[in-house]
Amino acid sequence: MGVTSAGLDVRVARYGNFGDSEAADAAAMFARVARILGVEPVVFLTDASHAYQPGIGRGESLQALDAPLLG
């Protein structure tokens, strides 16, 4: 497939994907697995205080679909 790098947004917050205490462990595991697969890992640690890309959450994705489908 030609994949040379892979990124992961690790939200370091109580309400984030991995929580406060597990974020560093999750980032390290992602990096280890990526390297085993021959892919350069890129990990973004954020506090999830604002969305960096529109349409990335469940609610935002539904709103993004609503406009073109339902007008």
Backbone torsions as a table, in degrees:
resi	resn	phi	psi	omega
1	MET	NA	-15.0	177.7
2	GLY	80.0	14.5	-179.8
3	VAL	-71.9	126.1	-179.7
4	THR	-113.5	-18.6	177.5
5	SER	-149.8	156.8	178.7
6	ALA	-142.2	138.7	-178.5
7	GLY	-113.0	151.1	177.3
8	LEU	-137.8	127.4	175.5
9	ASP	-92.5	108.6	179.2
10	VAL	-99.3	110.0	-179.7
11	ARG	-85.8	111.0	-176.9
12	VAL	-90.8	88.7	-179.8
13	ALA	-162.4	157.6	-179.9
14	ARG	-55.4	-35.8	-176.4
15	TYR	-97.6	5.2	-178.0
16	GLY	-78.1	-178.8	-177.7
17	ASN	-60.0	-38.7	-173.5
18	PHE	-113.2	-5.3	-176.9
19	GLY	77.1	178.4	-178.7
20	ASP	-68.3	-53.6	-169.9
21	SER	-78.0	-25.1	-175.6
22	GLU	-92.8	-8.0	-173.8
23	ALA	-61.3	-47.1	-178.6
24	ALA	-65.2	-40.5	178.3
25	ASP	-64.3	-41.3	179.8
26	ALA	-65.1	-41.9	178.9
27	ALA	-63.4	-43.3	179.7
28	ALA	-65.3	-40.7	178.9
29	MET	-64.3	-43.8	177.2
30	PHE	-57.2	-45.7	-178.7
31	ALA	-64.2	-42.2	179.0
32	ARG	-61.9	-47.0	-178.3
33	VAL	-65.2	-42.2	179.2
34	ALA	-59.5	-44.1	-179.8
35	ARG	-65.1	-38.7	176.7
36	ILE	-59.4	-37.4	-179.4
37	LEU	-82.6	-0.6	179.1
38	GLY	79.2	24.6	-179.0
39	VAL	-115.7	137.8	178.3
40	GLU	-77.4	118.5	-179.4
41	PRO	-80.7	142.8	173.1
42	VAL	-130.3	116.5	-177.0
43	VAL	-114.5	129.2	178.5
44	PHE	-108.6	115.7	175.5
45	LEU	-95.5	120.6	-179.5
46	THR	-130.4	162.5	176.9
47	ASP	-94.7	3.6	177.0
48	ALA	58.5	29.3	-179.1
49	SER	-75.7	-19.8	173.3
50	HIS	-153.3	154.9	-179.4
51	ALA	-72.7	129.4	-179.3
52	TYR	-87.2	-16.9	179.6
53	GLN	-143.1	125.8	-179.8
54	PRO	-67.2	147.2	176.6
55	GLY	80.3	19.4	-174.9
56	ILE	-93.3	-24.7	178.9
57	GLY	-92.8	171.5	-178.2
58	ARG	-60.7	-50.1	-179.6
59	GLY	-63.9	-43.1	180.0
60	GLU	-65.2	-36.4	179.0
61	SER	-65.4	-40.9	178.5
62	LEU	-65.4	-39.9	177.5
63	GLN	-65.4	-38.3	179.7
64	ALA	-64.8	-36.0	178.4
65	LEU	-75.5	-30.0	-176.6
66	ASP	-60.0	-44.0	-174.6
67	ALA	-60.3	-54.7	-177.8
68	PRO	-74.6	-27.9	-175.6
69	LEU	-84.6	-39.0	-175.0
70	LEU	-109.0	-4.4	175.2
71	GLY	67.8	NA	NA
